[in-house]
Amino acid sequence: MKFQVEISDDLFWKIAARAETFDQRVPEYAADLLIAAAHVRSPVDSDPVLRLWRGGLTDAQIARHLNLTNLAVSSRRRRFGLPANRRRKEEVA
């Protein structure tokens, strides 16, 4: 079976670097990711971490809001395959 996907060069090289850490080529690594994703339940919209992440909150903000540790929030976010939200410039000042 043939599977094609269009991604940017930048994303391809990020995936290639990650695949290399597992001593794999991109097609093997991508196939492993797809197989793993097929066995993982999709995030439920009612998940409070996911809901707050979609609202743009950082892991630390979510942790404070839900009375969780930063590690608990970041672990759950990574399990969903989501990147960390960055603090907005107006929050830094």
N, C-alpha and C positions, 0 to 999 in steps of 0.2 A: 504494500500500500504506500502511496506517496502522499505526503503532507507538506504543504507549503505555507509559509507565513511571511509577511512583509514587516520588517523591523528596521529601525535606523542602524547605521553603521556603529554608532556609539553603543547602542543596546546590545548589538551582536558581540562586540568586543568585551563588554561586561559579562555576558553569558559565557563567552569563550574562556575568560579568566576564571570564572567560577567552575566551569567544567574541568579545567585543568587541575584545580585543587583536588578533584576526585579522580584524576588520571583518566579522564574521558574526553572524547571529542564532542562537539556541540550536538550533533544528531543523537548520540547516545544519551547525553545529559538531558536534552529536551524530551526524549522519549520517556526517560525515568521520571521527569517532572509531570508529564501528562498522565502516566500510570498512577503516580502518587495522588495527583489531583482528582482522578476518577474515584479514588477510594476515600477521599476526605469530604465530609459534609460541607456544604456551602455555608458561609456565614449567615446567621439569622438576623434579620433587621432589628429584632428586639434585643440583641446583645448590647448591653450598655457601653462597653468599650468601643465597639464598632460604631455605634450611633454617635458617641462623642468624638471619635476620630474623624468621622465624616463631617462633623461640625468644625473641624480645623484645630481642635485642641491638641496640645503636645502630650506625650506620655506622662510627664510630671503633673500637668493640669488634670488629666483624666484620673491619675492615681489619687490626687487630693480630693477630687470630686466624688470618687467612689470608695474612698478610704481603703485603697489598695497600695501595695508597694509598686515602685516604678518597674521593678523586675517583673512582677505579675502582669502589669499592663503591656510592657514591651514583649513579653513572651506570647501573650494572646494575640497581639497585633502581628507579630511575625508568623504565628501559626496561620493567620488569615492571608499571609503573603503581602502585607501592606507596608509601605515605607513610613518612616517616622515623619510626623508633621513638624515643621520648623516654627520657631517663634516668629511672630510677625514683627516688623521693624518698630511699630508703635508700642509693642509690649516690651521691647528691649530698653527703650529710653526711660 
